[in-house]
Amino acid sequence: MPDGEIFTAPIEDTVEGSIYFDIPFMEQGKVIEGVRLTFEKGEVVDFSAEKSEVTLKTILETDEGSRRLGEMAIGMNRGIKQYTLNMLFDEKIGDTIHCALGRAYPDCNGTNQSAIHVDMIKTMLEGEIIAGDETIYSKGKFFYEK
């Protein structure tokens, strides 16, 4: 099993903004593509998918915790070059991030409870991650890789 991710649980009610997940993934036997999520106070308030939007809606309606993020992570394995629709590999693709709707990891001080934990992946060759006031990741590279 390839390794290569850094993950944590967000403070669930602080997630704000919109994100587009450009790498397809499989859930409930369906390939879901082109997911857009908009968060306000940690909860998904708007969503769409270019393919299998009904399945995405079902995921979001699973329970009260399914509209909140339980995980935020960075894929670190730059040896993986192509997605496979197997999340155990795909979530580790280098120069990507992934976020999971649903259950948080208690070991990361996550508190969100849900029957689901559904990962979605975004390439990061454009874009950045800001922690506090510091840009820690930009265009697929950490601040120390410049």
mmCIF file of the C-alpha atoms, coordinates in Angstrom:
data_MODEL
# 
_entry.id   MODEL 
# 
loop_
_atom_site.group_PDB 
_atom_site.id 
_atom_site.type_symbol 
_atom_site.label_atom_id 
_atom_site.label_alt_id 
_atom_site.label_comp_id 
_atom_site.label_asym_id 
_atom_site.label_entity_id 
_atom_site.label_seq_id 
_atom_site.pdbx_PDB_ins_code 
_atom_site.Cartn_x 
_atom_site.Cartn_y 
_atom_site.Cartn_z 
_atom_site.occupancy 
_atom_site.B_iso_or_equiv 
_atom_site.pdbx_formal_charge 
_atom_site.auth_seq_id 
_atom_site.auth_comp_id 
_atom_site.auth_asym_id 
_atom_site.auth_atom_id 
_atom_site.pdbx_PDB_model_num 
ATOM 1   C CA . MET A 1 1   ? 0.000   0.000  0.000   1.00 0.00 ? 1   MET A CA 1 
ATOM 2   C CA . PRO A 1 2   ? 1.593   3.314  -0.984  1.00 0.00 ? 2   PRO A CA 1 
ATOM 3   C CA . ASP A 1 3   ? 2.060   5.852  1.722   1.00 0.00 ? 3   ASP A CA 1 
ATOM 4   C CA . GLY A 1 4   ? 2.143   9.558  1.438   1.00 0.00 ? 4   GLY A CA 1 
ATOM 5   C CA . GLU A 1 5   ? -0.347  11.890 3.045   1.00 0.00 ? 5   GLU A CA 1 
ATOM 6   C CA . ILE A 1 6   ? -0.449  14.469 5.788   1.00 0.00 ? 6   ILE A CA 1 
ATOM 7   C CA . PHE A 1 7   ? -3.903  14.728 7.346   1.00 0.00 ? 7   PHE A CA 1 
ATOM 8   C CA . THR A 1 8   ? -5.777  16.442 10.115  1.00 0.00 ? 8   THR A CA 1 
ATOM 9   C CA . ALA A 1 9   ? -9.301  17.253 11.194  1.00 0.00 ? 9   ALA A CA 1 
ATOM 10  C CA . PRO A 1 10  ? -10.540 20.815 10.750  1.00 0.00 ? 10  PRO A CA 1 
ATOM 11  C CA . ILE A 1 11  ? -12.324 22.794 13.413  1.00 0.00 ? 11  ILE A CA 1 
ATOM 12  C CA . GLU A 1 12  ? -15.675 21.820 11.958  1.00 0.00 ? 12  GLU A CA 1 
ATOM 13  C CA . ASP A 1 13  ? -17.552 25.118 12.226  1.00 0.00 ? 13  ASP A CA 1 
ATOM 14  C CA . THR A 1 14  ? -14.748 27.243 10.746  1.00 0.00 ? 14  THR A CA 1 
ATOM 15  C CA . VAL A 1 15  ? -14.637 25.896 7.175   1.00 0.00 ? 15  VAL A CA 1 
ATOM 16  C CA . GLU A 1 16  ? -15.638 28.712 4.789   1.00 0.00 ? 16  GLU A CA 1 
ATOM 17  C CA . GLY A 1 17  ? -15.630 29.145 1.024   1.00 0.00 ? 17  GLY A CA 1 
ATOM 18  C CA . SER A 1 18  ? -15.935 27.093 -2.132  1.00 0.00 ? 18  SER A CA 1 
ATOM 19  C CA . ILE A 1 19  ? -13.858 24.272 -3.574  1.00 0.00 ? 19  ILE A CA 1 
ATOM 20  C CA . TYR A 1 20  ? -13.865 22.311 -6.840  1.00 0.00 ? 20  TYR A CA 1 
ATOM 21  C CA . PHE A 1 21  ? -12.691 18.685 -6.770  1.00 0.00 ? 21  PHE A CA 1 
ATOM 22  C CA . ASP A 1 22  ? -11.355 17.845 -10.235 1.00 0.00 ? 22  ASP A CA 1 
ATOM 23  C CA . ILE A 1 23  ? -10.329 14.194 -9.789  1.00 0.00 ? 23  ILE A CA 1 
ATOM 24  C CA . PRO A 1 24  ? -13.154 11.638 -10.178 1.00 0.00 ? 24  PRO A CA 1 
ATOM 25  C CA . PHE A 1 25  ? -13.843 9.235  -7.313  1.00 0.00 ? 25  PHE A CA 1 
ATOM 26  C CA . MET A 1 26  ? -16.082 6.242  -6.729  1.00 0.00 ? 26  MET A CA 1 
ATOM 27  C CA . GLU A 1 27  ? -18.712 6.099  -4.004  1.00 0.00 ? 27  GLU A CA 1 
ATOM 28  C CA . GLN A 1 28  ? -21.751 3.845  -3.657  1.00 0.00 ? 28  GLN A CA 1 
ATOM 29  C CA . GLY A 1 29  ? -20.750 2.135  -6.910  1.00 0.00 ? 29  GLY A CA 1 
ATOM 30  C CA . LYS A 1 30  ? -20.936 5.401  -8.893  1.00 0.00 ? 30  LYS A CA 1 
ATOM 31  C CA . VAL A 1 31  ? -18.166 7.532  -10.364 1.00 0.00 ? 31  VAL A CA 1 
ATOM 32  C CA . ILE A 1 32  ? -18.651 11.110 -9.191  1.00 0.00 ? 32  ILE A CA 1 
ATOM 33  C CA . GLU A 1 33  ? -16.945 13.907 -11.122 1.00 0.00 ? 33  GLU A CA 1 
ATOM 34  C CA . GLY A 1 34  ? -16.572 17.660 -10.939 1.00 0.00 ? 34  GLY A CA 1 
ATOM 35  C CA . VAL A 1 35  ? -17.801 18.235 -7.398  1.00 0.00 ? 35  VAL A CA 1 
ATOM 36  C CA . ARG A 1 36  ? -18.284 21.805 -6.185  1.00 0.00 ? 36  ARG A CA 1 
ATOM 37  C CA . LEU A 1 37  ? -18.973 22.456 -2.520  1.00 0.00 ? 37  LEU A CA 1 
ATOM 38  C CA . THR A 1 38  ? -19.671 25.757 -0.772  1.00 0.00 ? 38  THR A CA 1 
ATOM 39  C CA . PHE A 1 39  ? -19.232 25.943 2.996   1.00 0.00 ? 39  PHE A CA 1 
ATOM 40  C CA . GLU A 1 40  ? -20.594 28.438 5.495   1.00 0.00 ? 40  GLU A CA 1 
ATOM 41  C CA . LYS A 1 41  ? -19.765 28.065 9.189   1.00 0.00 ? 41  LYS A CA 1 
ATOM 42  C CA . GLY A 1 42  ? -18.456 24.587 8.449   1.00 0.00 ? 42  GLY A CA 1 
ATOM 43  C CA . GLU A 1 43  ? -21.531 23.235 6.691   1.00 0.00 ? 43  GLU A CA 1 
ATOM 44  C CA . VAL A 1 44  ? -22.130 22.542 3.000   1.00 0.00 ? 44  VAL A CA 1 
ATOM 45  C CA . VAL A 1 45  ? -24.771 25.065 1.916   1.00 0.00 ? 45  VAL A CA 1 
ATOM 46  C CA . ASP A 1 46  ? -24.540 24.518 -1.852  1.00 0.00 ? 46  ASP A CA 1 
ATOM 47  C CA . PHE A 1 47  ? -23.232 21.689 -4.023  1.00 0.00 ? 47  PHE A CA 1 
ATOM 48  C CA . SER A 1 48  ? -23.127 20.361 -7.561  1.00 0.00 ? 48  SER A CA 1 
ATOM 49  C CA . ALA A 1 49  ? -21.475 17.583 -9.525  1.00 0.00 ? 49  ALA A CA 1 
ATOM 50  C CA . GLU A 1 50  ? -20.883 17.276 -13.238 1.00 0.00 ? 50  GLU A CA 1 
ATOM 51  C CA . LYS A 1 51  ? -21.569 13.537 -13.027 1.00 0.00 ? 51  LYS A CA 1 
ATOM 52  C CA . SER A 1 52  ? -23.621 11.595 -10.436 1.00 0.00 ? 52  SER A CA 1 
ATOM 53  C CA . GLU A 1 53  ? -25.020 14.621 -8.612  1.00 0.00 ? 53  GLU A CA 1 
ATOM 54  C CA . VAL A 1 54  ? -27.858 12.478 -7.213  1.00 0.00 ? 54  VAL A CA 1 
ATOM 55  C CA . THR A 1 55  ? -25.270 10.265 -5.493  1.00 0.00 ? 55  THR A CA 1 
ATOM 56  C CA . LEU A 1 56  ? -23.532 13.332 -4.071  1.00 0.00 ? 56  LEU A CA 1 
ATOM 57  C CA . LYS A 1 57  ? -26.878 14.548 -2.727  1.00 0.00 ? 57  LYS A CA 1 
ATOM 58  C CA . THR A 1 58  ? -27.453 11.152 -1.076  1.00 0.00 ? 58  THR A CA 1 
ATOM 59  C CA . ILE A 1 59  ? -24.019 11.375 0.577   1.00 0.00 ? 59  ILE A CA 1 
ATOM 60  C CA . LEU A 1 60  ? -24.760 14.859 1.920   1.00 0.00 ? 60  LEU A CA 1 
ATOM 61  C CA . GLU A 1 61  ? -28.125 13.733 3.295   1.00 0.00 ? 61  GLU A CA 1 
ATOM 62  C CA . THR A 1 62  ? -26.773 10.686 5.160   1.00 0.00 ? 62  THR A CA 1 
ATOM 63  C CA . ASP A 1 63  ? -26.935 12.292 8.603   1.00 0.00 ? 63  ASP A CA 1 
ATOM 64  C CA . GLU A 1 64  ? -26.253 15.559 10.417  1.00 0.00 ? 64  GLU A CA 1 
ATOM 65  C CA . GLY A 1 65  ? -22.463 15.169 10.229  1.00 0.00 ? 65  GLY A CA 1 
ATOM 66  C CA . SER A 1 66  ? -22.313 14.373 6.520   1.00 0.00 ? 66  SER A CA 1 
ATOM 67  C CA . ARG A 1 67  ? -22.394 18.064 5.496   1.00 0.00 ? 67  ARG A CA 1 
ATOM 68  C CA . ARG A 1 68  ? -19.225 18.874 7.474   1.00 0.00 ? 68  ARG A CA 1 
ATOM 69  C CA . LEU A 1 69  ? -15.567 18.104 6.803   1.00 0.00 ? 69  LEU A CA 1 
ATOM 70  C CA . GLY A 1 70  ? -13.975 15.417 8.921   1.00 0.00 ? 70  GLY A CA 1 
ATOM 71  C CA . GLU A 1 71  ? -10.573 15.477 7.238   1.00 0.00 ? 71  GLU A CA 1 
ATOM 72  C CA . MET A 1 72  ? -8.308  17.814 5.307   1.00 0.00 ? 72  MET A CA 1 
ATOM 73  C CA . ALA A 1 73  ? -5.137  16.322 3.818   1.00 0.00 ? 73  ALA A CA 1 
ATOM 74  C CA . ILE A 1 74  ? -2.260  16.803 1.417   1.00 0.00 ? 74  ILE A CA 1 
ATOM 75  C CA . GLY A 1 75  ? -1.169  14.034 -0.970  1.00 0.00 ? 75  GLY A CA 1 
ATOM 76  C CA . MET A 1 76  ? 2.601   13.588 -0.781  1.00 0.00 ? 76  MET A CA 1 
ATOM 77  C CA . ASN A 1 77  ? 3.452   10.633 -3.037  1.00 0.00 ? 77  ASN A CA 1 
ATOM 78  C CA . ARG A 1 78  ? 4.759   12.180 -6.249  1.00 0.00 ? 78  ARG A CA 1 
ATOM 79  C CA . GLY A 1 79  ? 5.475   8.663  -7.555  1.00 0.00 ? 79  GLY A CA 1 
ATOM 80  C CA . ILE A 1 80  ? 1.737   8.175  -8.161  1.00 0.00 ? 80  ILE A CA 1 
ATOM 81  C CA . LYS A 1 81  ? 1.011   9.877  -11.483 1.00 0.00 ? 81  LYS A CA 1 
ATOM 82  C CA . GLN A 1 82  ? -2.549  8.815  -12.361 1.00 0.00 ? 82  GLN A CA 1 
ATOM 83  C CA . TYR A 1 83  ? -5.785  8.287  -10.484 1.00 0.00 ? 83  TYR A CA 1 
ATOM 84  C CA . THR A 1 84  ? -7.250  4.765  -10.328 1.00 0.00 ? 84  THR A CA 1 
ATOM 85  C CA . LEU A 1 85  ? -10.677 5.286  -8.675  1.00 0.00 ? 85  LEU A CA 1 
ATOM 86  C CA . ASN A 1 86  ? -9.208  3.457  -5.663  1.00 0.00 ? 86  ASN A CA 1 
ATOM 87  C CA . MET A 1 87  ? -9.176  6.067  -2.921  1.00 0.00 ? 87  MET A CA 1 
ATOM 88  C CA . LEU A 1 88  ? -6.504  4.279  -0.860  1.00 0.00 ? 88  LEU A CA 1 
ATOM 89  C CA . PHE A 1 89  ? -4.090  5.066  -3.710  1.00 0.00 ? 89  PHE A CA 1 
ATOM 90  C CA . ASP A 1 90  ? -5.614  8.223  -5.169  1.00 0.00 ? 90  ASP A CA 1 
ATOM 91  C CA . GLU A 1 91  ? -5.735  10.253 -1.958  1.00 0.00 ? 91  GLU A CA 1 
ATOM 92  C CA . LYS A 1 92  ? -1.948  10.023 -1.792  1.00 0.00 ? 92  LYS A CA 1 
ATOM 93  C CA . ILE A 1 93  ? -1.232  11.439 -5.279  1.00 0.00 ? 93  ILE A CA 1 
ATOM 94  C CA . GLY A 1 94  ? 1.442   14.123 -4.983  1.00 0.00 ? 94  GLY A CA 1 
ATOM 95  C CA . ASP A 1 95  ? 0.497   17.747 -5.587  1.00 0.00 ? 95  ASP A CA 1 
ATOM 96  C CA . THR A 1 96  ? -3.118  17.159 -4.514  1.00 0.00 ? 96  THR A CA 1 
ATOM 97  C CA . ILE A 1 97  ? -5.269  17.799 -1.499  1.00 0.00 ? 97  ILE A CA 1 
ATOM 98  C CA . HIS A 1 98  ? -8.255  15.832 -0.354  1.00 0.00 ? 98  HIS A CA 1 
ATOM 99  C CA . CYS A 1 99  ? -11.101 16.575 1.978   1.00 0.00 ? 99  CYS A CA 1 
ATOM 100 C CA . ALA A 1 100 ? -13.528 14.107 3.477   1.00 0.00 ? 100 ALA A CA 1 
ATOM 101 C CA . LEU A 1 101 ? -17.131 14.785 4.274   1.00 0.00 ? 101 LEU A CA 1 
ATOM 102 C CA . GLY A 1 102 ? -18.310 13.111 7.454   1.00 0.00 ? 102 GLY A CA 1 
ATOM 103 C CA . ARG A 1 103 ? -16.580 11.352 10.308  1.00 0.00 ? 103 ARG A CA 1 
ATOM 104 C CA . ALA A 1 104 ? -13.472 13.023 11.757  1.00 0.00 ? 104 ALA A CA 1 
ATOM 105 C CA . TYR A 1 105 ? -10.450 11.301 13.242  1.00 0.00 ? 105 TYR A CA 1 
ATOM 106 C CA . PRO A 1 106 ? -10.512 11.658 17.056  1.00 0.00 ? 106 PRO A CA 1 
ATOM 107 C CA . ASP A 1 107 ? -6.698  11.276 17.071  1.00 0.00 ? 107 ASP A CA 1 
ATOM 108 C CA . CYS A 1 108 ? -6.613  14.625 15.212  1.00 0.00 ? 108 CYS A CA 1 
ATOM 109 C CA . ASN A 1 109 ? -8.967  16.207 17.765  1.00 0.00 ? 109 ASN A CA 1 
ATOM 110 C CA . GLY A 1 110 ? -11.817 15.954 15.272  1.00 0.00 ? 110 GLY A CA 1 
ATOM 111 C CA . THR A 1 111 ? -15.294 15.952 16.749  1.00 0.00 ? 111 THR A CA 1 
ATOM 112 C CA . ASN A 1 112 ? -17.584 15.504 13.746  1.00 0.00 ? 112 ASN A CA 1 
ATOM 113 C CA . GLN A 1 113 ? -19.648 12.320 13.925  1.00 0.00 ? 113 GLN A CA 1 
ATOM 114 C CA . SER A 1 114 ? -21.147 10.650 10.857  1.00 0.00 ? 114 SER A CA 1 
ATOM 115 C CA . ALA A 1 115 ? -21.808 7.238  9.358   1.00 0.00 ? 115 ALA A CA 1 
ATOM 116 C CA . ILE A 1 116 ? -19.737 8.304  6.325   1.00 0.00 ? 116 ILE A CA 1 
ATOM 117 C CA . HIS A 1 117 ? -16.195 9.400  5.534   1.00 0.00 ? 117 HIS A CA 1 
ATOM 118 C CA . VAL A 1 118 ? -16.082 10.281 1.829   1.00 0.00 ? 118 VAL A CA 1 
ATOM 119 C CA . ASP A 1 119 ? -12.802 11.599 0.411   1.00 0.00 ? 119 ASP A CA 1 
ATOM 120 C CA . MET A 1 120 ? -12.675 13.958 -2.592  1.00 0.00 ? 120 MET A CA 1 
ATOM 121 C CA . ILE A 1 121 ? -9.469  15.038 -4.376  1.00 0.00 ? 121 ILE A CA 1 
ATOM 122 C CA . LYS A 1 122 ? -8.292  18.273 -5.975  1.00 0.00 ? 122 LYS A CA 1 
ATOM 123 C CA . THR A 1 123 ? -5.090  18.917 -7.914  1.00 0.00 ? 123 THR A CA 1 
ATOM 124 C CA . MET A 1 124 ? -3.077  21.773 -6.490  1.00 0.00 ? 124 MET A CA 1 
ATOM 125 C CA . LEU A 1 125 ? -0.781  22.837 -9.310  1.00 0.00 ? 125 LEU A CA 1 
ATOM 126 C CA . GLU A 1 126 ? -2.722  26.090 -9.025  1.00 0.00 ? 126 GLU A CA 1 
ATOM 127 C CA . GLY A 1 127 ? -3.950  27.412 -5.698  1.00 0.00 ? 127 GLY A CA 1 
ATOM 128 C CA . GLU A 1 128 ? -2.598  27.592 -2.194  1.00 0.00 ? 128 GLU A CA 1 
ATOM 129 C CA . ILE A 1 129 ? -3.120  26.589 1.403   1.00 0.00 ? 129 ILE A CA 1 
ATOM 130 C CA . ILE A 1 130 ? -2.972  29.318 4.021   1.00 0.00 ? 130 ILE A CA 1 
ATOM 131 C CA . ALA A 1 131 ? -2.642  28.497 7.711   1.00 0.00 ? 131 ALA A CA 1 
ATOM 132 C CA . GLY A 1 132 ? -3.261  31.548 9.855   1.00 0.00 ? 132 GLY A CA 1 
ATOM 133 C CA . ASP A 1 133 ? -1.467  34.303 7.965   1.00 0.00 ? 133 ASP A CA 1 
ATOM 134 C CA . GLU A 1 134 ? 1.158   32.052 6.358   1.00 0.00 ? 134 GLU A CA 1 
ATOM 135 C CA . THR A 1 135 ? 1.057   30.456 2.910   1.00 0.00 ? 135 THR A CA 1 
ATOM 136 C CA . ILE A 1 136 ? 2.298   26.928 3.612   1.00 0.00 ? 136 ILE A CA 1 
ATOM 137 C CA . TYR A 1 137 ? 1.584   25.343 0.212   1.00 0.00 ? 137 TYR A CA 1 
ATOM 138 C CA . SER A 1 138 ? 1.393   26.953 -3.208  1.00 0.00 ? 138 SER A CA 1 
ATOM 139 C CA . LYS A 1 139 ? 1.169   25.503 -6.728  1.00 0.00 ? 139 LYS A CA 1 
ATOM 140 C CA . GLY A 1 140 ? 1.942   21.966 -5.542  1.00 0.00 ? 140 GLY A CA 1 
ATOM 141 C CA . LYS A 1 141 ? 4.900   22.874 -3.346  1.00 0.00 ? 141 LYS A CA 1 
ATOM 142 C CA . PHE A 1 142 ? 5.435   23.447 0.361   1.00 0.00 ? 142 PHE A CA 1 
ATOM 143 C CA . PHE A 1 143 ? 6.955   26.733 1.484   1.00 0.00 ? 143 PHE A CA 1 
ATOM 144 C CA . TYR A 1 144 ? 10.326  25.037 2.084   1.00 0.00 ? 144 TYR A CA 1 
ATOM 145 C CA . GLU A 1 145 ? 10.509  23.553 -1.449  1.00 0.00 ? 145 GLU A CA 1 
ATOM 146 C CA . LYS A 1 146 ? 10.927  26.848 -3.305  1.00 0.00 ? 146 LYS A CA 1 
# 
